[in-house]
Amino acid sequence: MDLAARSLQPNVKAVLLAKLREYKSDLNNLKSEHKRLAPANSNQAARDDLLESGMADAMSVSANQRGRLMMSTERLNESSDRIKESRRTMLETEELGVSILQDLHQQRQSLLHANDTLHGVDDNISKSKKILTNMSRRMSRNKWIISSIIVVLVVAIALILYFKLSK
């Protein structure tokens, strides 16, 4: 997920990387808390087992030890619940991140397609401009040619009339 976030645009990348760092630190904190509580509880339980095994009668276990054992078990259960909730939140966040990355990928594909289409239109406009420029040049050249022909014909008619009338 870290690699995918790094390949995005800078404005999106910064937000996603910050969230990712926050989630990683939360996960590491929960892991360290779990490690801290699990050995303490297991050591306490082992100690209680040793103390109880040394006693011949189960009825002689003090109420204080039972209370501490119950409190330790309750704390362990609460920690397990928090870890489960954190894991669920992490999975939901990961799913959301994947969904966002898929949306961004689709948007990128749309933008690339639009860019390709725009370049195609730009090429067509350039070709059209060249064709119109050539047509304009031909039209101007044809006007000059027709004007020249008209002038030559008018001069020829004038010369014919001059020679015809002067005889």
C-alpha positions as CSV (number, residue, x, y, z in Angstrom):
1,M,0.0,0.0,0.0
2,D,3.0,2.2,0.7
3,L,4.3,1.8,-2.8
4,A,1.0,2.4,-4.4
5,A,0.6,5.7,-2.4
6,R,4.1,6.8,-3.5
7,S,3.3,6.5,-7.2
8,L,0.4,9.0,-7.0
9,Q,0.3,12.7,-7.6
10,P,2.0,14.8,-4.9
11,N,-1.1,16.3,-3.4
12,V,-2.9,13.0,-3.0
13,K,0.4,11.2,-2.1
14,A,1.1,13.5,0.9
15,V,-2.4,12.9,2.4
16,L,-2.3,9.1,1.9
17,L,1.3,8.8,3.2
18,A,0.4,10.8,6.3
19,K,-2.6,8.5,7.0
20,L,-0.5,5.4,6.3
21,R,2.1,6.6,8.8
22,E,-0.6,7.3,11.4
23,Y,-2.1,3.8,10.9
24,K,1.3,2.1,11.1
25,S,2.2,4.0,14.3
26,D,-1.2,3.0,15.8
27,L,-0.6,-0.6,14.8
28,N,2.9,-0.6,16.3
29,N,1.5,0.9,19.5
30,L,-1.2,-1.7,19.8
31,K,1.3,-4.5,19.1
32,S,3.7,-3.2,21.8
33,E,0.9,-2.8,24.3
34,H,-0.3,-6.4,23.5
35,K,3.3,-7.7,23.9
36,R,3.6,-5.8,27.2
37,L,0.3,-7.2,28.5
38,A,0.5,-10.7,27.2
39,P,3.8,-11.7,28.9
40,A,2.8,-9.9,32.1
41,N,-0.5,-11.8,32.2
42,S,1.1,-15.1,31.3
43,N,3.8,-14.6,34.0
44,Q,1.1,-13.8,36.5
45,A,-0.9,-16.8,35.5
46,A,2.2,-19.1,35.7
47,R,3.0,-17.7,39.1
48,D,-0.5,-18.3,40.3
49,D,-0.4,-21.8,39.0
50,L,2.8,-22.5,40.9
51,L,1.4,-21.1,44.0
52,E,-1.8,-23.0,43.7
53,S,0.0,-26.3,42.8
54,G,2.0,-26.0,46.0
55,M,-1.2,-26.0,48.1
56,A,-2.9,-29.3,48.8
57,D,-6.4,-27.9,49.2
58,A,-8.1,-25.8,46.4
59,M,-10.3,-24.1,49.0
60,S,-7.3,-22.4,50.6
61,V,-6.7,-20.1,47.6
62,S,-7.3,-16.6,48.9
63,A,-10.0,-14.4,47.6
64,N,-7.4,-11.7,46.9
65,Q,-5.6,-14.0,44.4
66,R,-8.8,-14.9,42.7
67,G,-9.7,-11.2,42.4
68,R,-6.3,-10.4,40.9
69,L,-6.7,-13.3,38.5
70,M,-10.1,-12.1,37.4
71,M,-8.9,-8.5,36.9
72,S,-5.9,-9.8,34.9
73,T,-8.2,-11.9,32.7
74,E,-10.6,-9.0,32.3
75,R,-7.7,-6.7,31.2
76,L,-6.5,-9.3,28.8
77,N,-9.9,-9.7,27.3
78,E,-10.2,-5.9,27.0
79,S,-6.8,-5.7,25.3
80,S,-7.8,-8.5,22.9
81,D,-11.1,-6.7,22.1
82,R,-9.1,-3.5,21.4
83,I,-6.7,-5.4,19.1
84,K,-9.6,-7.0,17.3
85,E,-11.3,-3.6,16.9
86,S,-8.0,-2.1,15.7
87,R,-7.5,-4.9,13.2
88,R,-11.1,-4.4,11.9
89,T,-10.5,-0.7,11.5
90,M,-7.2,-1.4,9.7
91,L,-8.9,-3.8,7.3
92,E,-11.7,-1.3,6.6
93,T,-9.1,1.4,6.0
94,E,-7.1,-0.8,3.7
95,E,-10.3,-1.6,1.7
96,L,-11.0,2.1,1.5
97,G,-7.5,2.8,0.3
98,V,-7.8,0.1,-2.3
99,S,-11.1,1.5,-3.5
100,I,-9.6,5.0,-3.7
101,L,-6.6,3.7,-5.7
102,Q,-8.9,1.9,-8.1
103,D,-10.9,5.1,-8.6
104,L,-7.7,7.1,-9.1
105,H,-6.6,4.5,-11.7
106,Q,-9.8,4.8,-13.6
107,Q,-9.6,8.5,-13.5
108,R,-6.0,8.4,-14.8
109,Q,-7.1,6.1,-17.6
110,S,-9.9,8.6,-18.5
111,L,-7.5,11.5,-18.5
112,L,-5.0,9.6,-20.7
113,H,-7.8,8.7,-23.1
114,A,-8.9,12.4,-23.2
115,N,-5.3,13.5,-23.8
116,D,-4.9,11.1,-26.7
117,T,-8.2,12.3,-28.2
118,L,-7.1,15.9,-27.7
119,H,-3.9,15.2,-29.5
120,G,-5.8,13.6,-32.4
121,V,-8.1,16.6,-32.7
122,D,-5.1,18.9,-32.6
123,D,-3.5,17.0,-35.4
124,N,-6.7,17.2,-37.5
125,I,-6.9,20.9,-36.9
126,S,-3.3,21.4,-38.0
127,K,-4.1,19.4,-41.2
128,S,-7.2,21.4,-41.8
129,K,-5.3,24.7,-41.4
130,K,-2.7,23.6,-43.9
131,I,-5.5,22.6,-46.4
132,L,-7.3,25.9,-46.0
133,T,-4.0,27.8,-46.4
134,N,-3.3,26.0,-49.6
135,M,-6.8,26.6,-50.9
136,S,-6.5,30.3,-50.1
137,R,-3.2,30.5,-52.0
138,R,-4.7,28.6,-55.0
139,M,-7.7,30.9,-55.0
140,S,-5.5,34.0,-55.0
141,R,-3.3,32.6,-57.8
142,N,-6.4,31.7,-59.8
143,K,-7.7,35.3,-59.3
144,W,-4.5,36.7,-60.7
145,I,-4.5,34.3,-63.6
146,I,-8.1,35.1,-64.5
147,S,-7.4,38.9,-64.1
148,S,-4.4,38.6,-66.3
149,I,-6.4,36.7,-69.0
150,I,-9.1,39.3,-68.8
151,V,-6.6,42.1,-69.2
152,V,-4.9,40.3,-72.2
153,L,-8.4,39.8,-73.8
154,V,-9.4,43.4,-73.3
155,V,-6.1,44.5,-74.8
156,A,-6.5,42.1,-77.7
157,I,-10.1,43.4,-78.3
158,A,-8.9,47.0,-78.1
159,L,-6.1,46.2,-80.6
160,I,-8.5,44.4,-83.0
161,L,-11.0,47.3,-82.8
162,Y,-8.2,49.8,-83.3
163,F,-6.9,48.1,-86.4
164,K,-10.4,47.4,-87.7
165,L,-11.5,51.0,-87.3
166,S,-8.3,52.5,-88.5
167,K,-8.6,50.8,-91.9
